[in-house]
Amino acid sequence: MAIHEAGENYLEELLILSKTKEKVRAIDLAAALGYARPTVSVMLQNLRREGFIDRLGDDSLLLTEKGRAVAERIYERHCVLTEMLAGLGVNRETAAEDACKIEHDISDEAFDAIKRHMRERT
């Protein structure tokens, strides 16, 4: 199954939350994403069925290797695109919001070119 934008957002947020929380549960994702718990439950079932996450005995969520690869790819895109837009003079909050929209659709070729450009700038 190809993962879609919504699934990528869940995996990215799970990665971000896991950096500051020892255990991340569905309720944490619901709060962070601003979605209702039933909506989050359905998506988590789909992500689990497709092998992107595991649910542990204490109901905490864990990214699988497959899920972590997707989450880290999307998170890297988010960070690089935010920095690029902010570097162009876009307000940081707007840059982060726009990066979130772009990160799912940009081609690997274009993103790699942006990363090279950003490295050369520094």
C-alpha positions in Angstrom: 0.0 0.0 0.0 1.2 3.4 -0.8 0.9 5.7 2.1 -1.0 8.9 1.7 -0.7 12.4 3.1 -2.9 11.7 6.1 -0.9 8.6 7.1 2.3 10.5 6.6 1.1 13.2 9.0 0.2 10.6 11.7 3.6 9.0 11.4 5.5 12.3 11.4 3.5 13.4 14.5 4.2 10.1 16.3 7.9 10.6 15.6 7.8 14.2 16.9 5.9 13.2 20.1 8.2 10.2 20.7 11.1 12.7 21.0 9.6 14.3 24.1 7.3 11.6 25.5 8.3 8.2 26.8 5.0 6.7 25.7 2.8 8.0 23.0 -0.9 6.9 23.0 -3.7 7.5 20.6 -5.1 10.3 22.8 -1.7 12.1 22.5 -2.0 11.9 18.7 -5.6 13.1 18.7 -4.7 16.1 20.8 -1.6 17.0 18.8 -3.4 16.7 15.4 -6.7 18.1 16.6 -8.7 15.1 15.5 -11.4 13.2 17.3 -10.4 10.0 19.0 -12.5 7.7 16.8 -10.9 9.2 13.7 -7.5 8.6 15.1 -8.4 5.0 16.0 -9.5 4.2 12.5 -6.2 5.6 11.0 -4.1 3.8 13.6 -5.8 0.5 12.7 -5.0 1.1 9.1 -1.4 2.0 9.8 -1.0 -1.0 12.0 -2.5 -3.3 9.4 -0.1 -2.0 6.8 2.9 -2.5 9.1 3.8 1.1 9.9 3.1 1.0 13.6 2.8 -1.4 16.5 0.6 -1.1 19.5 2.2 -2.3 22.7 0.5 -4.0 25.6 0.2 -0.7 27.5 -1.6 0.9 24.5 1.4 3.0 23.6 2.3 3.3 19.9 5.6 2.4 18.3 6.8 3.1 14.8 8.0 0.0 13.0 11.2 0.2 10.9 8.9 0.8 7.9 6.9 3.5 9.7 10.1 5.2 11.1 11.6 5.5 7.6 8.4 7.3 6.3 8.2 9.5 9.4 11.9 10.5 9.2 11.7 11.3 5.5 8.6 13.5 6.0 10.1 15.2 9.0 13.3 15.9 7.2 11.4 17.5 4.4 9.4 19.6 6.8 12.5 20.9 8.5 14.5 21.6 5.4 11.5 23.3 3.6 10.7 25.4 6.7 14.3 26.6 6.8 14.4 27.3 3.1 11.2 29.4 3.2 12.2 31.2 6.4 15.5 31.9 4.7 13.6 33.6 1.9 12.0 35.9 4.4 8.8 34.1 5.0 7.5 34.4 8.6 8.5 31.3 10.5 5.0 30.2 11.3 3.8 30.6 7.7 7.0 28.8 6.5 6.2 25.8 8.8 2.6 25.7 7.6 3.6 25.9 3.9 6.3 23.3 4.4 3.7 21.0 5.8 1.7 21.4 2.5 4.7 20.9 0.3 6.5 18.1 2.1 4.0 15.4 0.8 4.0 16.4 -2.9 7.5 17.5 -3.7 9.5 15.1 -5.9 12.6 13.4 -4.6 14.6 15.2 -7.3 13.4 18.6 -6.4 13.9 18.0 -2.7 17.4 16.7 -3.2 18.2 19.9 -5.2 16.8 22.0 -2.4 19.0 20.2 0.2 22.1 20.6 -2.0 21.3 24.3 -2.4 20.8 24.7 1.4 24.1 23.0 2.1 26.0 25.2 -0.3 24.5 28.3 1.3 25.9 27.5 4.7 
